[in-house]
Amino acid sequence: MSTKAACLAEMRASFDELTAVVDAIPRDRLDEPGVVPGWSVRDMLAHLAGYERYVAAAIFADLTGTPATNQDFYGRDDAPSEADDANDDTTNAWVVAYARRQPLDAVLDEFRWAHDRLAEAVAACDEADLDDPARFPSMLGRSFADVLPDQCWGHHREHLPQIVDWLRANPQPDRQPG
Protein backbone atom coordinates (compact mmCIF):
# COMPACT_ATOMS: atom_id res chain seq x y z
CA MET A 1 0.00 0.00 0.00
CA SER A 2 1.32 3.45 -0.86
CA THR A 3 2.03 6.06 1.82
CA LYS A 4 -0.85 8.16 0.51
CA ALA A 5 -3.31 5.26 0.54
CA ALA A 6 -2.15 4.23 4.03
CA CYS A 7 -2.58 7.79 5.33
CA LEU A 8 -6.06 8.11 3.85
CA ALA A 9 -7.05 4.70 5.25
CA GLU A 10 -5.83 5.61 8.75
CA MET A 11 -7.62 8.96 8.52
CA ARG A 12 -10.91 7.30 7.58
CA ALA A 13 -10.58 4.58 10.19
CA SER A 14 -9.77 6.87 13.11
CA PHE A 15 -12.45 9.38 12.12
CA ASP A 16 -15.02 6.58 11.87
CA GLU A 17 -13.96 5.28 15.30
CA LEU A 18 -14.33 8.72 16.83
CA THR A 19 -17.60 9.64 15.14
CA ALA A 20 -19.17 6.30 16.07
CA VAL A 21 -18.69 7.18 19.73
CA VAL A 22 -19.60 10.86 19.40
CA ASP A 23 -22.70 10.16 17.31
CA ALA A 24 -23.99 7.84 20.05
CA ILE A 25 -23.81 10.60 22.68
CA PRO A 26 -27.08 12.49 23.15
CA ARG A 27 -26.74 16.07 21.90
CA ASP A 28 -27.64 17.50 25.29
CA ARG A 29 -24.57 15.82 26.79
CA LEU A 30 -22.01 17.18 24.32
CA ASP A 31 -21.52 20.29 26.47
CA GLU A 32 -21.05 18.46 29.77
CA PRO A 33 -17.56 19.18 31.11
CA GLY A 34 -15.12 16.57 32.31
CA VAL A 35 -13.75 14.78 29.26
CA VAL A 36 -10.49 16.42 30.29
CA PRO A 37 -10.42 19.09 32.99
CA GLY A 38 -12.73 21.90 31.90
CA TRP A 39 -13.54 20.46 28.49
CA SER A 40 -16.64 18.82 27.07
CA VAL A 41 -16.97 16.55 24.04
CA ARG A 42 -17.90 19.65 22.05
CA ASP A 43 -14.67 21.35 23.19
CA MET A 44 -12.64 18.29 22.26
CA LEU A 45 -14.16 18.23 18.77
CA ALA A 46 -13.38 21.94 18.31
CA HIS A 47 -9.81 21.26 19.40
CA LEU A 48 -9.40 18.40 16.91
CA ALA A 49 -10.97 20.45 14.14
CA GLY A 50 -8.63 23.34 14.85
CA TYR A 51 -5.57 21.20 14.25
CA GLU A 52 -6.94 19.56 11.12
CA ARG A 53 -8.13 22.85 9.62
CA TYR A 54 -4.76 24.51 10.28
CA VAL A 55 -2.67 21.72 8.75
CA ALA A 56 -4.96 21.46 5.71
CA ALA A 57 -4.65 25.22 5.14
CA ALA A 58 -0.86 25.04 5.41
CA ILE A 59 -0.63 22.13 2.96
CA PHE A 60 -2.91 23.76 0.41
CA ALA A 61 -0.92 27.00 0.70
CA ASP A 62 2.30 25.09 0.05
CA LEU A 63 0.75 23.15 -2.85
CA THR A 64 -0.69 26.22 -4.58
CA GLY A 65 1.85 28.85 -3.60
CA THR A 66 -1.01 31.04 -2.37
CA PRO A 67 -0.67 32.15 1.25
CA ALA A 68 -3.40 30.88 3.56
CA THR A 69 -5.70 33.46 5.12
CA ASN A 70 -6.91 33.58 8.71
CA GLN A 71 -10.20 32.15 7.39
CA ASP A 72 -8.25 29.24 5.92
CA PHE A 73 -6.25 28.63 9.09
CA TYR A 74 -8.85 29.39 11.76
CA GLY A 75 -12.27 29.64 10.13
CA ARG A 76 -12.47 33.26 11.27
CA ASP A 77 -11.04 36.62 10.27
CA ASP A 78 -8.80 37.16 13.29
CA ALA A 79 -5.70 35.25 14.34
CA PRO A 80 -4.60 34.36 17.84
CA SER A 81 -2.72 37.10 19.66
CA GLU A 82 0.88 36.53 20.63
CA ALA A 83 -0.31 35.53 24.10
CA ASP A 84 -2.95 33.19 22.64
CA ASP A 85 -0.33 31.59 20.41
CA ALA A 86 2.35 31.30 23.12
CA ASN A 87 2.05 27.50 23.44
CA ASP A 88 -0.30 24.60 22.72
CA ASP A 89 -2.37 25.22 25.86
CA THR A 90 -3.03 28.88 25.10
CA THR A 91 -3.78 28.18 21.45
CA ASN A 92 -6.14 25.36 22.40
CA ALA A 93 -7.89 27.67 24.88
CA TRP A 94 -8.30 30.30 22.13
CA VAL A 95 -9.83 27.75 19.73
CA VAL A 96 -12.17 26.30 22.36
CA ALA A 97 -13.30 29.71 23.66
CA TYR A 98 -14.37 30.67 20.15
CA ALA A 99 -16.16 27.36 19.58
CA ARG A 100 -18.12 27.80 22.81
CA ARG A 101 -19.66 30.95 21.32
CA GLN A 102 -20.81 29.06 18.22
CA PRO A 103 -23.98 26.97 17.89
CA LEU A 104 -23.42 23.27 18.53
CA ASP A 105 -24.29 22.40 14.94
CA ALA A 106 -21.61 24.81 13.71
CA VAL A 107 -18.99 23.08 15.88
CA LEU A 108 -20.08 19.63 14.68
CA ASP A 109 -20.07 20.80 11.06
CA GLU A 110 -16.60 22.33 11.48
CA PHE A 111 -15.30 19.08 12.97
CA ARG A 112 -16.46 17.10 9.96
CA TRP A 113 -15.48 19.79 7.44
CA ALA A 114 -11.96 20.18 8.84
CA HIS A 115 -11.37 16.45 8.68
CA ASP A 116 -12.67 16.26 5.12
CA ARG A 117 -10.48 19.23 4.18
CA LEU A 118 -7.39 17.51 5.59
CA ALA A 119 -8.26 14.36 3.62
CA GLU A 120 -8.57 16.57 0.51
CA ALA A 121 -5.10 17.96 1.23
CA VAL A 122 -3.63 14.46 1.44
CA ALA A 123 -5.45 13.43 -1.73
CA ALA A 124 -4.09 16.51 -3.54
CA CYS A 125 -0.49 15.49 -2.84
CA ASP A 126 1.63 13.44 -5.16
CA GLU A 127 2.90 10.26 -3.54
CA ALA A 128 6.46 11.61 -3.45
CA ASP A 129 5.28 14.82 -1.74
CA LEU A 130 4.33 13.00 1.44
CA ASP A 131 7.78 11.69 2.30
CA ASP A 132 9.86 14.69 1.14
CA PRO A 133 10.85 16.85 4.14
CA ALA A 134 11.62 19.75 1.80
CA ARG A 135 8.32 19.69 -0.11
CA PHE A 136 6.18 21.59 2.39
CA PRO A 137 7.90 24.61 3.95
CA SER A 138 5.08 24.88 6.50
CA MET A 139 6.14 21.51 7.96
CA LEU A 140 9.46 23.07 9.03
CA GLY A 141 11.76 20.38 7.67
CA ARG A 142 9.58 17.41 8.49
CA SER A 143 7.73 15.38 5.90
CA PHE A 144 3.95 15.62 5.75
CA ALA A 145 3.83 11.85 6.35
CA ASP A 146 5.71 12.39 9.63
CA VAL A 147 3.50 15.28 10.77
CA LEU A 148 0.13 13.89 9.71
CA PRO A 149 -0.37 11.14 12.33
CA ASP A 150 -0.08 13.58 15.24
CA GLN A 151 -2.46 15.99 13.53
CA CYS A 152 -5.06 13.40 12.58
CA TRP A 153 -5.40 9.71 13.42
CA GLY A 154 -2.94 9.75 16.30
CA HIS A 155 -4.71 12.82 17.65
CA HIS A 156 -8.11 11.15 17.31
CA ARG A 157 -6.83 8.04 19.07
CA GLU A 158 -5.21 10.13 21.79
CA HIS A 159 -8.51 11.78 22.69
CA LEU A 160 -11.02 9.02 21.93
CA PRO A 161 -10.16 7.06 25.10
CA GLN A 162 -10.72 10.23 27.12
CA ILE A 163 -14.24 10.53 25.71
CA VAL A 164 -14.93 6.82 26.29
CA ASP A 165 -13.59 7.03 29.86
CA TRP A 166 -15.78 10.08 30.53
CA LEU A 167 -18.82 8.23 29.23
CA ARG A 168 -18.07 5.23 31.45
CA ALA A 169 -17.58 7.45 34.49
CA ASN A 170 -20.71 9.49 33.69
CA PRO A 171 -23.31 7.09 32.31
CA GLN A 172 -26.43 8.41 30.72
CA PRO A 173 -29.02 8.91 33.45
CA ASP A 174 -32.15 6.84 32.99
CA ARG A 175 -34.70 8.99 31.27
CA GLN A 176 -38.28 8.71 32.33
CA PRO A 177 -40.87 9.02 29.57
CA GLY A 178 -42.46 12.48 29.62
Contacts in CASP RR format, 6 or more apart in sequence:
PFRMAT RR
TARGET T0000
AUTHOR 0000-0000-0000
METHOD contacts of the structure
MODEL  1
MSTKAACLAEMRASFDELTAVVDAIPRDRLDEPGVVPGWSVRDMLAHLAG
YERYVAAAIFADLTGTPATNQDFYGRDDAPSEADDANDDTTNAWVVAYAR
RQPLDAVLDEFRWAHDRLAEAVAACDEADLDDPARFPSMLGRSFADVLPD
QCWGHHREHLPQIVDWLRANPQPDRQPG
1 9 0 8 1.000
2 127 0 8 1.000
3 127 0 8 1.000
3 130 0 8 1.000
3 131 0 8 1.000
3 145 0 8 1.000
4 122 0 8 1.000
4 123 0 8 1.000
4 125 0 8 1.000
4 127 0 8 1.000
4 130 0 8 1.000
7 122 0 8 1.000
7 130 0 8 1.000
7 145 0 8 1.000
7 148 0 8 1.000
8 119 0 8 1.000
8 122 0 8 1.000
8 123 0 8 1.000
10 149 0 8 1.000
10 152 0 8 1.000
10 153 0 8 1.000
11 115 0 8 1.000
11 118 0 8 1.000
11 119 0 8 1.000
11 122 0 8 1.000
11 152 0 8 1.000
11 153 0 8 1.000
12 119 0 8 1.000
13 153 0 8 1.000
14 152 0 8 1.000
14 153 0 8 1.000
14 154 0 8 1.000
14 156 0 8 1.000
14 157 0 8 1.000
14 160 0 8 1.000
15 115 0 8 1.000
15 153 0 8 1.000
15 156 0 8 1.000
17 156 0 8 1.000
17 157 0 8 1.000
17 160 0 8 1.000
18 48 0 8 1.000
18 156 0 8 1.000
18 159 0 8 1.000
18 160 0 8 1.000
18 163 0 8 1.000
19 112 0 8 1.000
21 160 0 8 1.000
21 163 0 8 1.000
21 164 0 8 1.000
21 167 0 8 1.000
22 30 0 8 1.000
22 41 0 8 1.000
22 45 0 8 1.000
22 163 0 8 1.000
25 41 0 8 1.000
25 167 0 8 1.000
26 172 0 8 1.000
27 104 0 8 1.000
29 41 0 8 1.000
29 172 0 8 1.000
30 40 0 8 1.000
30 41 0 8 1.000
30 42 0 8 1.000
30 104 0 8 1.000
31 40 0 8 1.000
31 41 0 8 1.000
31 42 0 8 1.000
31 104 0 8 1.000
32 40 0 8 1.000
32 41 0 8 1.000
32 170 0 8 1.000
33 39 0 8 1.000
33 40 0 8 1.000
34 40 0 8 1.000
34 166 0 8 1.000
34 170 0 8 1.000
35 41 0 8 1.000
35 43 0 8 1.000
35 44 0 8 1.000
35 159 0 8 1.000
35 162 0 8 1.000
35 163 0 8 1.000
35 166 0 8 1.000
36 44 0 8 1.000
36 162 0 8 1.000
39 47 0 8 1.000
39 96 0 8 1.000
41 163 0 8 1.000
41 166 0 8 1.000
42 99 0 8 1.000
42 100 0 8 1.000
42 104 0 8 1.000
42 107 0 8 1.000
43 96 0 8 1.000
43 99 0 8 1.000
43 100 0 8 1.000
44 159 0 8 1.000
44 162 0 8 1.000
44 163 0 8 1.000
45 107 0 8 1.000
45 108 0 8 1.000
45 111 0 8 1.000
46 95 0 8 1.000
46 96 0 8 1.000
46 98 0 8 1.000
46 99 0 8 1.000
46 100 0 8 1.000
46 107 0 8 1.000
46 110 0 8 1.000
46 111 0 8 1.000
47 92 0 8 1.000
47 95 0 8 1.000
47 96 0 8 1.000
47 159 0 8 1.000
48 111 0 8 1.000
48 114 0 8 1.000
48 115 0 8 1.000
48 155 0 8 1.000
48 156 0 8 1.000
48 159 0 8 1.000
49 99 0 8 1.000
49 107 0 8 1.000
49 110 0 8 1.000
49 111 0 8 1.000
49 113 0 8 1.000
49 114 0 8 1.000
49 115 0 8 1.000
50 74 0 8 1.000
50 95 0 8 1.000
50 110 0 8 1.000
50 114 0 8 1.000
51 151 0 8 1.000
51 152 0 8 1.000
51 155 0 8 1.000
52 114 0 8 1.000
52 115 0 8 1.000
52 117 0 8 1.000
52 118 0 8 1.000
52 151 0 8 1.000
52 152 0 8 1.000
53 72 0 8 1.000
53 73 0 8 1.000
53 74 0 8 1.000
53 75 0 8 1.000
53 110 0 8 1.000
53 113 0 8 1.000
53 114 0 8 1.000
53 117 0 8 1.000
53 118 0 8 1.000
54 73 0 8 1.000
54 74 0 8 1.000
55 118 0 8 1.000
55 121 0 8 1.000
55 147 0 8 1.000
55 148 0 8 1.000
55 151 0 8 1.000
55 152 0 8 1.000
56 114 0 8 1.000
56 117 0 8 1.000
56 118 0 8 1.000
56 120 0 8 1.000
56 121 0 8 1.000
57 68 0 8 1.000
57 72 0 8 1.000
57 73 0 8 1.000
57 117 0 8 1.000
58 68 0 8 1.000
58 73 0 8 1.000
58 136 0 8 1.000
58 138 0 8 1.000
58 139 0 8 1.000
59 118 0 8 1.000
59 121 0 8 1.000
59 122 0 8 1.000
59 124 0 8 1.000
59 125 0 8 1.000
59 136 0 8 1.000
59 138 0 8 1.000
59 144 0 8 1.000
60 66 0 8 1.000
60 68 0 8 1.000
60 72 0 8 1.000
60 121 0 8 1.000
60 124 0 8 1.000
61 67 0 8 1.000
61 68 0 8 1.000
61 72 0 8 1.000
61 138 0 8 1.000
62 135 0 8 1.000
62 136 0 8 1.000
62 137 0 8 1.000
62 138 0 8 1.000
62 139 0 8 1.000
63 121 0 8 1.000
63 124 0 8 1.000
63 125 0 8 1.000
63 129 0 8 1.000
70 76 0 8 1.000
70 77 0 8 1.000
70 78 0 8 1.000
70 79 0 8 1.000
71 77 0 8 1.000
73 79 0 8 1.000
74 80 0 8 1.000
74 95 0 8 1.000
75 110 0 8 1.000
76 98 0 8 1.000
79 85 0 8 1.000
80 90 0 8 1.000
80 91 0 8 1.000
80 94 0 8 1.000
83 90 0 8 1.000
84 90 0 8 1.000
84 91 0 8 1.000
84 93 0 8 1.000
84 94 0 8 1.000
85 91 0 8 1.000
85 94 0 8 1.000
99 107 0 8 1.000
99 110 0 8 1.000
102 110 0 8 1.000
115 152 0 8 1.000
118 151 0 8 1.000
118 152 0 8 1.000
122 130 0 8 1.000
122 144 0 8 1.000
122 148 0 8 1.000
125 144 0 8 1.000
128 135 0 8 1.000
129 135 0 8 1.000
129 136 0 8 1.000
129 144 0 8 1.000
130 143 0 8 1.000
130 144 0 8 1.000
130 145 0 8 1.000
130 148 0 8 1.000
131 143 0 8 1.000
131 145 0 8 1.000
132 143 0 8 1.000
133 139 0 8 1.000
133 141 0 8 1.000
133 142 0 8 1.000
133 143 0 8 1.000
133 146 0 8 1.000
134 141 0 8 1.000
135 143 0 8 1.000
135 144 0 8 1.000
136 143 0 8 1.000
136 144 0 8 1.000
139 146 0 8 1.000
139 147 0 8 1.000
END
